Amino acid sequence: MSDRLIELRLENRRLKEQVANLENKVLSLVGAISIQSSGVFKDKKHVINDKLLNIINSSEVQLNIVSPKIDQFYATEIKKIAAKGIPVLLITNDRGGIPPQYQAHYDDLKSTDGVKLISNPNVRYLLVFNTKAAIYSGGSLDRQELERSILIATIIEARTKLKKIAEIFSMMLPSFMR
């Protein structure tokens, strides 16, 4: 009887592994891409901010950000990640193209160890990604602006799409950094 129980347990473990492998294959075929709305609706007010914080805090290798401007809240979050030893590559507008109330955050991030800030006057969208996930939307890394705006966010977790996003991101870098 005990030999039969051991056999069944082993078979159960093998079947669980097969199910997990099948789930991973389905996710890679279908792709893990979702579209969500955020903004002034009560139940949707914090959707983008929550997703952004999840991506920022789940970064293990590197965090990449494209944003026209950054507020104090997200500047602090970026500095926390950099303090953990995770490099942050940030593409944002030129200092002169940023509203005056955001320029102090720009200067602060520029002088932070672990944060590489690149100026690009053509930044008009928000993109935050790491090796696990990406979020693409309109707007900026400004918590209150994201809560007050009605936005559509695309959340991407498919590895092939993340590689494509990384390629597009690298095209925005100066040629000596590619």
N, C-alpha and C positions, 0 to 999 in steps of 0.2 A: 504494500500500500504506500509506504513512504517513497519508494522508487518512482512510483507513478506520479506522486505529488511533485517530486523534483523535476520529472519530465515535463509535466504541465507548466510548472513555473518557467522553465527554460523556454518552452514553446511560447508562452505568454510574453516573455521578454523579447523574443525574436520577432513576434508579431507586432509588438509595440514599436520596435525599431523600424520595421517595414512601413508601418503607418506614418511614422515621423518622416521617413525618407520620401514617401509618396506626397505628404503635405508640402515638403520643401520643393519637390518637383512641380507641383501644381502652382505654388506661389511664383516660381521662376518662370513658368510658362505664361501664366495670366498676368503677372507683374503686380507688384504691390503699390498701386498708385490710387490715391483717393483725392477727391475734390470736396472741400468743405467751405461753408460760408462762415463769416464772422462779422461782428459789428454790434450795432445798437440794440439788437434783439436780446432780451434778458438771458435766455438760455444759450446764446451764441456770443455773448460779450467778450469772453476771455479765451475763445477757442484758439486763435492764432498765437496769442501770448503764451498759452499753455504749451502748445506744440513747439514754439520757438525755445522755450525754457527746457523742454525735454531734449531737444536736439543739442542745445548748448551744453547741458549738464551730462549728456551721455557720450560726449566726445572723449575719445581715448587716445587717438593718434594725432589728429589735427582738426581744427575748426576753421572753416572758410565762410566768409561773410561778404555779401555785396549789399550795401545800403546807402541811400543818398545822405542820410544823417543818422546820428545815434544820440539817444537821450541819456541822462544820468543813470537810470535804472539799468539799461543794457550795457552801458560803459562799465558799471560795477560788475555785472555778470561776466563780461569779457575779461576783466582784470582778474577775477577769481579763477577762471579757467587757465589763464596764462600763469598765475601764481602756482598752479598745480603742475606746471612744467609742460603743459599741452600748448604747442605753438598755434597762434591765431593769425590767419592771413585775412586782412580786412581791406576791401576796396570800397572807397567812398568818394564823394565829390571833393573837389579842391577846397581848401579852407575858405577861400573867398566866396565860393558858391554856397556855403553853408550859412544858414541864418545865425546871427550873432549869439543867440542864447545857446547854440549847440557848439560853438567854436571852442569853448573851454573843455568840453568832453573830447573833442578832436585832439586838442593839444595834450590832454592827459593821456589818451590812448597812444598817441605818437611817441610819448616818452616812456611808455610801459615796456619793461622787458618781456619778451615772449610774444609781443604783438607787433606784427609787421604791417604798417599802414601804407597803402598805396592810393595816391590821388588819381582820380579819373573823372573828368568833368561830364561824362556821358552816363553816369549812373542814374537810372530812373526807376528801378525796381528793387525788391527785397528778395534775397536768396541767402539762405543759411543752410549749410550742409556739412556733414562729416562722412565717415566711411559707412555709416549705417542708414542714414536717412537725410532727406532734403526737404525744405519747404520753400516754395516759390509763391510770391504774391506781389501785389502792388503795395505801396506804402514804404515806411522806413522803420528802423528799429527804435520806435518811440512808443512806449507802452500805452499812453493815453490816446495817441493818434490811432493806434490799432484798435483800441476799444471803441472809439467813436466812429470809425469808418466802417462802411459795409464793404467787405472785401471777399474775394474768392481766393482761397489758398489751395495750392496743389501740393500734396504730401507724397513724396516718392520714397519707396523703400526697395525698389527693384535694383539689384546690383548693376545690371547692364545700363539702366537709365542713369544711375549714379556715376558710372564711368563717363557717360556722355556729358553730364553736367560738369564733371571735373575738367573735361576737354574744353568746354565752352568757357569755364572759369579761367583756365590757363590762357585762353586767347585774350582775355582782358588784361593780363599781366604784361608789364614791359618785357621786351624781347630778351633781356639778360636774365629774367627770372623764370622763363618757360622751361 
